[in-house]
């Protein structure tokens, strides 16, 4: 059994127009929401074996906060350029490369790709992932190399507004 946690980055700032998109930081609300979602993930006992993030600061920052809340060493986080505004197929290729190693993977990145990924992996799932939303997907597979479109089962879908 493998579990994928699809995590959309927390709310980011558009305040500094001179910043490159990769450099946009989290807002205070985004930081608070990431802390909240860390607590939610802890209640689900969603402790990752591996964490992979888009290189964008907002995704890395969200992931670091979640890692701290869950006791995962954020220095072990992998930065994956193919999670930055790519297509579903690109993200699946990132996961296929994991092979049989970790059972629980966090991936952190962006819409629309992450919503499209969740919708593609889970039959009948048509939700949009809001900022700092987490979709947990179970797969009855031995290796990430066997991951397929439509092969997942929704474990949970949580996001900050559900808890405020």
C-alpha positions in Angstrom: 0.0 0.0 0.0 1.3 3.4 -1.0 -0.1 6.8 0.1 0.4 10.1 -1.7 -0.3 13.4 -0.1 -1.0 16.0 -2.7 -0.4 19.4 -1.0 -1.1 22.7 -2.6 1.1 25.5 -1.2 -0.3 27.9 1.4 -1.5 31.5 0.6 1.3 33.5 -0.9 1.9 37.2 -1.3 1.6 39.3 -4.4 2.8 42.3 -2.5 6.2 42.6 -4.1 5.6 42.9 -7.9 9.4 42.9 -8.5 9.8 39.3 -7.2 10.1 36.5 -9.7 7.2 34.0 -9.3 9.6 31.4 -7.7 10.4 33.9 -5.0 7.0 34.8 -3.7 6.7 34.3 0.1 3.8 33.0 2.2 1.5 35.6 3.8 0.9 35.5 7.6 -2.4 33.7 6.9 -0.5 31.2 4.7 1.9 30.5 7.6 -1.0 30.0 10.1 -2.8 27.8 7.7 0.2 25.6 7.2 0.6 25.2 11.0 -3.1 24.3 11.2 -2.8 21.7 8.4 0.3 20.3 10.2 -2.0 19.7 13.2 -4.6 18.1 11.0 -2.1 15.8 9.3 -0.8 14.8 12.7 -4.3 13.7 13.8 -4.4 11.5 10.7 -1.0 10.1 11.6 0.1 11.3 8.2 3.9 11.0 8.8 5.8 11.0 5.5 8.7 8.8 4.5 9.7 11.2 1.8 8.9 14.9 1.0 9.2 16.4 -2.4 8.5 20.1 -3.1 8.4 22.4 -6.1 11.3 24.8 -6.0 9.0 27.8 -5.5 9.6 29.5 -2.1 5.9 29.3 -1.3 5.8 25.5 -1.7 9.1 25.0 0.1 8.0 27.2 3.0 4.7 25.4 3.3 6.4 22.1 3.3 9.0 23.1 5.9 6.2 24.2 8.3 4.4 20.9 7.8 7.6 18.9 8.3 8.3 20.8 11.5 4.8 20.0 12.8 5.2 16.3 11.9 8.8 15.8 13.1 10.2 15.2 9.7 13.7 16.6 9.1 13.0 19.3 6.4 16.7 19.1 5.4 15.8 15.8 3.8 13.2 17.4 1.6 13.8 16.9 -2.1 13.4 19.9 -4.5 11.9 18.8 -7.8 11.7 21.3 -10.7 9.1 19.0 -12.4 6.6 20.0 -9.7 6.6 23.6 -10.7 3.7 24.3 -13.1 4.0 21.1 -15.0 1.4 18.6 -16.4 -0.1 15.6 -14.7 2.1 13.3 -16.7 5.3 15.0 -15.6 4.3 14.7 -11.9 3.4 11.0 -12.4 6.9 10.5 -13.9 8.4 12.1 -10.7 6.5 9.5 -8.7 7.4 6.6 -11.0 11.1 7.3 -10.3 10.5 6.6 -6.5 10.0 2.9 -7.3 9.3 0.8 -4.2 11.1 2.9 -1.7 8.9 5.2 0.4 5.4 4.1 1.3 4.1 7.7 2.2 5.1 10.6 0.0 4.3 14.3 0.4 4.4 16.3 -2.8 3.9 20.1 -2.6 3.2 22.3 -5.5 0.7 24.3 -7.5 -2.6 24.5 -9.2 -3.9 23.8 -11.7 -1.6 20.8 -12.0 -2.2 19.5 -8.4 -6.0 19.7 -8.7 -5.7 18.0 -12.1 -3.5 15.3 -10.6 -6.0 14.5 -7.8 -8.9 14.5 -10.2 -6.9 12.1 -12.6 -5.8 9.7 -9.9 -9.1 9.3 -7.9 -12.1 8.1 -9.9 -15.1 10.4 -9.4 -13.0 13.1 -7.5 -13.7 16.5 -9.1 -12.7 18.9 -6.3 -10.5 21.9 -6.7 -7.7 22.0 -4.1 -7.6 25.4 -2.3 -4.4 26.9 -0.9 -2.9 24.7 1.8 -5.3 21.9 0.9 -4.2 18.3 1.2 -5.6 15.3 -0.7 -4.5 11.9 0.6 -4.7 9.1 -1.9 -4.2 5.4 -1.2 -2.8 3.0 -3.9 -2.9 -0.7 -3.7 0.5 -1.1 -5.4 3.9 -2.3 -4.3 5.9 0.2 -6.3 5.4 3.8 -7.3 6.4 2.7 -10.8 3.0 1.0 -11.0 1.0 4.2 -10.2 -1.7 4.8 -12.9 -4.3 7.3 -13.7 -7.6 6.3 -12.0 -5.8 3.9 -9.7 -6.2 5.8 -6.4 -8.7 5.8 -3.6 -9.5 8.9 -1.6 -8.3 8.7 2.0 -9.1 12.3 2.9 -9.4 15.8 1.5 -8.8 18.6 4.1 -8.2 22.3 3.8 -8.0 25.2 6.3 -11.5 26.7 5.7 -13.0 23.4 7.0 -11.5 24.1 10.4 -12.2 27.9 10.9 
